[in-house]
Amino acid sequence: MDLHNIREDYSKQELSKADCANTPLPQFEKWLNEAIHSAAKEPTAMVDEAGRPNSRILLLKEVNDRGFVFFSNYQSRKGRALAAHPFAALTFFWPELERQVRAEGRVEKLDAKSSDEYFA
């Protein structure tokens, strides 16, 4: 099987500076909104990496002025890895829109009340 020529043509849209927000989070929110209202499957799915290469599919639950919010069990392998190495890289891939967003940074736990409310 020759895999060299299997490639989707991503040339339906253009990206120009004039169409972009001045800062990343408002641009992300704009694109996320477009992905949610398109045919994108799981538009909030993201991947996290902690310590050594290790990824999981997570679902975004909020975007605010502090960044991206997701929830996970603290005792899971992922939760333990994030506690030991509190950094993550997230990738959102929306092939239907010919877009992807990558973000990385420090991970912080939400306050206990917010976590409890979500899991309740």
Biotite code that builds the C-alpha atoms (Angstrom):
import biotite.structure as struc

atoms = struc.array([
    struc.Atom([0.000, 0.000, 0.000], chain_id="A", res_id=1, res_name="MET", atom_name="CA", element="C"),
    struc.Atom([1.444, 3.392, -1.027], chain_id="A", res_id=2, res_name="ASP", atom_name="CA", element="C"),
    struc.Atom([0.524, 6.063, 1.534], chain_id="A", res_id=3, res_name="LEU", atom_name="CA", element="C"),
    struc.Atom([2.545, 8.869, -0.082], chain_id="A", res_id=4, res_name="HIS", atom_name="CA", element="C"),
    struc.Atom([-0.295, 10.206, -2.215], chain_id="A", res_id=5, res_name="ASN", atom_name="CA", element="C"),
    struc.Atom([-3.078, 9.995, 0.351], chain_id="A", res_id=6, res_name="ILE", atom_name="CA", element="C"),
    struc.Atom([-3.601, 13.621, 1.301], chain_id="A", res_id=7, res_name="ARG", atom_name="CA", element="C"),
    struc.Atom([-6.634, 15.864, 1.664], chain_id="A", res_id=8, res_name="GLU", atom_name="CA", element="C"),
    struc.Atom([-6.385, 19.112, -0.316], chain_id="A", res_id=9, res_name="ASP", atom_name="CA", element="C"),
    struc.Atom([-6.723, 21.919, 2.224], chain_id="A", res_id=10, res_name="TYR", atom_name="CA", element="C"),
    struc.Atom([-7.052, 24.913, -0.053], chain_id="A", res_id=11, res_name="SER", atom_name="CA", element="C"),
    struc.Atom([-10.694, 25.928, 0.368], chain_id="A", res_id=12, res_name="LYS", atom_name="CA", element="C"),
    struc.Atom([-9.974, 28.791, 2.747], chain_id="A", res_id=13, res_name="GLN", atom_name="CA", element="C"),
    struc.Atom([-7.325, 31.452, 3.235], chain_id="A", res_id=14, res_name="GLU", atom_name="CA", element="C"),
    struc.Atom([-5.841, 32.863, 6.404], chain_id="A", res_id=15, res_name="LEU", atom_name="CA", element="C"),
    struc.Atom([-4.729, 36.480, 6.371], chain_id="A", res_id=16, res_name="SER", atom_name="CA", element="C"),
    struc.Atom([-3.593, 38.830, 9.133], chain_id="A", res_id=17, res_name="LYS", atom_name="CA", element="C"),
    struc.Atom([-6.504, 41.130, 8.337], chain_id="A", res_id=18, res_name="ALA", atom_name="CA", element="C"),
    struc.Atom([-8.975, 38.373, 9.304], chain_id="A", res_id=19, res_name="ASP", atom_name="CA", element="C"),
    struc.Atom([-7.277, 37.588, 12.624], chain_id="A", res_id=20, res_name="CYS", atom_name="CA", element="C"),
    struc.Atom([-7.863, 39.002, 16.091], chain_id="A", res_id=21, res_name="ALA", atom_name="CA", element="C"),
    struc.Atom([-4.983, 40.827, 17.779], chain_id="A", res_id=22, res_name="ASN", atom_name="CA", element="C"),
    struc.Atom([-4.681, 38.195, 20.532], chain_id="A", res_id=23, res_name="THR", atom_name="CA", element="C"),
    struc.Atom([-5.008, 34.395, 20.432], chain_id="A", res_id=24, res_name="PRO", atom_name="CA", element="C"),
    struc.Atom([-7.983, 33.688, 22.732], chain_id="A", res_id=25, res_name="LEU", atom_name="CA", element="C"),
    struc.Atom([-10.540, 35.868, 20.885], chain_id="A", res_id=26, res_name="PRO", atom_name="CA", element="C"),
    struc.Atom([-9.396, 34.298, 17.601], chain_id="A", res_id=27, res_name="GLN", atom_name="CA", element="C"),
    struc.Atom([-9.741, 30.834, 19.097], chain_id="A", res_id=28, res_name="PHE", atom_name="CA", element="C"),
    struc.Atom([-13.237, 31.632, 20.392], chain_id="A", res_id=29, res_name="GLU", atom_name="CA", element="C"),
    struc.Atom([-14.273, 32.851, 16.932], chain_id="A", res_id=30, res_name="LYS", atom_name="CA", element="C"),
    struc.Atom([-13.008, 29.673, 15.278], chain_id="A", res_id=31, res_name="TRP", atom_name="CA", element="C"),
    struc.Atom([-14.464, 27.448, 17.994], chain_id="A", res_id=32, res_name="LEU", atom_name="CA", element="C"),
    struc.Atom([-17.863, 29.058, 17.444], chain_id="A", res_id=33, res_name="ASN", atom_name="CA", element="C"),
    struc.Atom([-17.546, 28.406, 13.708], chain_id="A", res_id=34, res_name="GLU", atom_name="CA", element="C"),
    struc.Atom([-16.549, 24.783, 14.376], chain_id="A", res_id=35, res_name="ALA", atom_name="CA", element="C"),
    struc.Atom([-19.521, 24.264, 16.724], chain_id="A", res_id=36, res_name="ILE", atom_name="CA", element="C"),
    struc.Atom([-21.923, 25.607, 14.092], chain_id="A", res_id=37, res_name="HIS", atom_name="CA", element="C"),
    struc.Atom([-20.373, 23.573, 11.279], chain_id="A", res_id=38, res_name="SER", atom_name="CA", element="C"),
    struc.Atom([-20.366, 19.863, 10.601], chain_id="A", res_id=39, res_name="ALA", atom_name="CA", element="C"),
    struc.Atom([-17.208, 19.413, 12.705], chain_id="A", res_id=40, res_name="ALA", atom_name="CA", element="C"),
    struc.Atom([-17.309, 16.218, 14.763], chain_id="A", res_id=41, res_name="LYS", atom_name="CA", element="C"),
    struc.Atom([-16.421, 16.809, 18.434], chain_id="A", res_id=42, res_name="GLU", atom_name="CA", element="C"),
    struc.Atom([-15.385, 20.464, 17.982], chain_id="A", res_id=43, res_name="PRO", atom_name="CA", element="C"),
    struc.Atom([-14.277, 20.686, 21.628], chain_id="A", res_id=44, res_name="THR", atom_name="CA", element="C"),
    struc.Atom([-11.985, 17.640, 21.506], chain_id="A", res_id=45, res_name="ALA", atom_name="CA", element="C"),
    struc.Atom([-8.375, 18.399, 22.471], chain_id="A", res_id=46, res_name="MET", atom_name="CA", element="C"),
    struc.Atom([-5.248, 16.435, 23.255], chain_id="A", res_id=47, res_name="VAL", atom_name="CA", element="C"),
    struc.Atom([-3.042, 16.976, 26.297], chain_id="A", res_id=48, res_name="ASP", atom_name="CA", element="C"),
    struc.Atom([0.588, 15.959, 26.769], chain_id="A", res_id=49, res_name="GLU", atom_name="CA", element="C"),
    struc.Atom([2.328, 15.892, 30.142], chain_id="A", res_id=50, res_name="ALA", atom_name="CA", element="C"),
    struc.Atom([5.912, 14.985, 30.899], chain_id="A", res_id=51, res_name="GLY", atom_name="CA", element="C"),
    struc.Atom([6.870, 12.459, 28.272], chain_id="A", res_id=52, res_name="ARG", atom_name="CA", element="C"),
    struc.Atom([4.833, 12.099, 25.092], chain_id="A", res_id=53, res_name="PRO", atom_name="CA", element="C"),
    struc.Atom([1.416, 11.014, 26.303], chain_id="A", res_id=54, res_name="ASN", atom_name="CA", element="C"),
    struc.Atom([-1.844, 12.162, 24.813], chain_id="A", res_id=55, res_name="SER", atom_name="CA", element="C"),
    struc.Atom([-5.522, 11.737, 25.552], chain_id="A", res_id=56, res_name="ARG", atom_name="CA", element="C"),
    struc.Atom([-8.679, 13.098, 24.008], chain_id="A", res_id=57, res_name="ILE", atom_name="CA", element="C"),
    struc.Atom([-10.314, 15.633, 26.313], chain_id="A", res_id=58, res_name="LEU", atom_name="CA", element="C"),
    struc.Atom([-13.323, 17.875, 25.861], chain_id="A", res_id=59, res_name="LEU", atom_name="CA", element="C"),
    struc.Atom([-13.061, 21.617, 26.319], chain_id="A", res_id=60, res_name="LEU", atom_name="CA", element="C"),
    struc.Atom([-15.652, 22.919, 28.777], chain_id="A", res_id=61, res_name="LYS", atom_name="CA", element="C"),
    struc.Atom([-14.870, 26.648, 28.892], chain_id="A", res_id=62, res_name="GLU", atom_name="CA", element="C"),
    struc.Atom([-12.608, 29.352, 27.466], chain_id="A", res_id=63, res_name="VAL", atom_name="CA", element="C"),
    struc.Atom([-12.051, 32.380, 29.682], chain_id="A", res_id=64, res_name="ASN", atom_name="CA", element="C"),
    struc.Atom([-9.472, 35.099, 30.273], chain_id="A", res_id=65, res_name="ASP", atom_name="CA", element="C"),
    struc.Atom([-7.225, 32.590, 32.065], chain_id="A", res_id=66, res_name="ARG", atom_name="CA", element="C"),
    struc.Atom([-7.285, 30.066, 29.218], chain_id="A", res_id=67, res_name="GLY", atom_name="CA", element="C"),
    struc.Atom([-8.853, 26.705, 28.454], chain_id="A", res_id=68, res_name="PHE", atom_name="CA", element="C"),
    struc.Atom([-10.869, 24.726, 31.030], chain_id="A", res_id=69, res_name="VAL", atom_name="CA", element="C"),
    struc.Atom([-11.224, 20.937, 31.004], chain_id="A", res_id=70, res_name="PHE", atom_name="CA", element="C"),
    struc.Atom([-12.041, 18.373, 33.667], chain_id="A", res_id=71, res_name="PHE", atom_name="CA", element="C"),
    struc.Atom([-10.408, 15.068, 34.491], chain_id="A", res_id=72, res_name="SER", atom_name="CA", element="C"),
    struc.Atom([-10.183, 12.635, 37.374], chain_id="A", res_id=73, res_name="ASN", atom_name="CA", element="C"),
    struc.Atom([-7.207, 13.631, 39.538], chain_id="A", res_id=74, res_name="TYR", atom_name="CA", element="C"),
    struc.Atom([-6.434, 9.964, 40.260], chain_id="A", res_id=75, res_name="GLN", atom_name="CA", element="C"),
    struc.Atom([-6.375, 8.845, 36.615], chain_id="A", res_id=76, res_name="SER", atom_name="CA", element="C"),
    struc.Atom([-3.102, 8.316, 34.793], chain_id="A", res_id=77, res_name="ARG", atom_name="CA", element="C"),
    struc.Atom([-3.661, 11.654, 33.044], chain_id="A", res_id=78, res_name="LYS", atom_name="CA", element="C"),
    struc.Atom([-4.458, 13.430, 36.342], chain_id="A", res_id=79, res_name="GLY", atom_name="CA", element="C"),
    struc.Atom([-1.358, 12.026, 38.024], chain_id="A", res_id=80, res_name="ARG", atom_name="CA", element="C"),
    struc.Atom([0.822, 12.995, 35.034], chain_id="A", res_id=81, res_name="ALA", atom_name="CA", element="C"),
    struc.Atom([-0.516, 16.558, 35.094], chain_id="A", res_id=82, res_name="LEU", atom_name="CA", element="C"),
    struc.Atom([0.101, 16.792, 38.849], chain_id="A", res_id=83, res_name="ALA", atom_name="CA", element="C"),
    struc.Atom([3.717, 15.667, 38.385], chain_id="A", res_id=84, res_name="ALA", atom_name="CA", element="C"),
    struc.Atom([4.325, 17.810, 35.260], chain_id="A", res_id=85, res_name="HIS", atom_name="CA", element="C"),
    struc.Atom([1.762, 20.647, 35.209], chain_id="A", res_id=86, res_name="PRO", atom_name="CA", element="C"),
    struc.Atom([2.117, 21.509, 31.521], chain_id="A", res_id=87, res_name="PHE", atom_name="CA", element="C"),
    struc.Atom([-0.034, 20.561, 28.566], chain_id="A", res_id=88, res_name="ALA", atom_name="CA", element="C"),
    struc.Atom([-0.150, 20.974, 24.820], chain_id="A", res_id=89, res_name="ALA", atom_name="CA", element="C"),
    struc.Atom([-3.613, 21.070, 23.263], chain_id="A", res_id=90, res_name="LEU", atom_name="CA", element="C"),
    struc.Atom([-4.507, 20.524, 19.646], chain_id="A", res_id=91, res_name="THR", atom_name="CA", element="C"),
    struc.Atom([-7.915, 21.289, 18.191], chain_id="A", res_id=92, res_name="PHE", atom_name="CA", element="C"),
    struc.Atom([-8.330, 19.926, 14.658], chain_id="A", res_id=93, res_name="PHE", atom_name="CA", element="C"),
    struc.Atom([-11.295, 20.961, 12.536], chain_id="A", res_id=94, res_name="TRP", atom_name="CA", element="C"),
    struc.Atom([-10.721, 19.439, 9.091], chain_id="A", res_id=95, res_name="PRO", atom_name="CA", element="C"),
    struc.Atom([-14.163, 20.546, 7.949], chain_id="A", res_id=96, res_name="GLU", atom_name="CA", element="C"),
    struc.Atom([-12.990, 24.150, 8.372], chain_id="A", res_id=97, res_name="LEU", atom_name="CA", element="C"),
    struc.Atom([-9.406, 23.460, 7.291], chain_id="A", res_id=98, res_name="GLU", atom_name="CA", element="C"),
    struc.Atom([-8.160, 24.739, 10.637], chain_id="A", res_id=99, res_name="ARG", atom_name="CA", element="C"),
    struc.Atom([-6.212, 23.613, 13.614], chain_id="A", res_id=100, res_name="GLN", atom_name="CA", element="C"),
    struc.Atom([-5.212, 25.412, 16.800], chain_id="A", res_id=101, res_name="VAL", atom_name="CA", element="C"),
    struc.Atom([-2.341, 24.424, 19.050], chain_id="A", res_id=102, res_name="ARG", atom_name="CA", element="C"),
    struc.Atom([-1.853, 25.873, 22.526], chain_id="A", res_id=103, res_name="ALA", atom_name="CA", element="C"),
    struc.Atom([0.545, 24.981, 25.279], chain_id="A", res_id=104, res_name="GLU", atom_name="CA", element="C"),
    struc.Atom([1.194, 26.171, 28.779], chain_id="A", res_id=105, res_name="GLY", atom_name="CA", element="C"),
    struc.Atom([0.986, 25.581, 32.496], chain_id="A", res_id=106, res_name="ARG", atom_name="CA", element="C"),
    struc.Atom([-1.962, 23.645, 33.921], chain_id="A", res_id=107, res_name="VAL", atom_name="CA", element="C"),
    struc.Atom([-3.610, 24.742, 37.166], chain_id="A", res_id=108, res_name="GLU", atom_name="CA", element="C"),
    struc.Atom([-6.369, 23.059, 39.145], chain_id="A", res_id=109, res_name="LYS", atom_name="CA", element="C"),
    struc.Atom([-9.652, 24.905, 39.457], chain_id="A", res_id=110, res_name="LEU", atom_name="CA", element="C"),
    struc.Atom([-10.965, 25.599, 42.923], chain_id="A", res_id=111, res_name="ASP", atom_name="CA", element="C"),
    struc.Atom([-12.626, 22.617, 44.626], chain_id="A", res_id=112, res_name="ALA", atom_name="CA", element="C"),
    struc.Atom([-16.098, 24.183, 44.370], chain_id="A", res_id=113, res_name="LYS", atom_name="CA", element="C"),
    struc.Atom([-15.912, 24.453, 40.557], chain_id="A", res_id=114, res_name="SER", atom_name="CA", element="C"),
    struc.Atom([-14.683, 20.876, 40.231], chain_id="A", res_id=115, res_name="SER", atom_name="CA", element="C"),
    struc.Atom([-17.358, 19.551, 42.588], chain_id="A", res_id=116, res_name="ASP", atom_name="CA", element="C"),
    struc.Atom([-20.115, 21.430, 40.733], chain_id="A", res_id=117, res_name="GLU", atom_name="CA", element="C"),
    struc.Atom([-19.011, 19.995, 37.388], chain_id="A", res_id=118, res_name="TYR", atom_name="CA", element="C"),
    struc.Atom([-18.796, 16.395, 38.610], chain_id="A", res_id=119, res_name="PHE", atom_name="CA", element="C"),
    struc.Atom([-22.110, 16.681, 40.484], chain_id="A", res_id=120, res_name="ALA", atom_name="CA", element="C"),
])
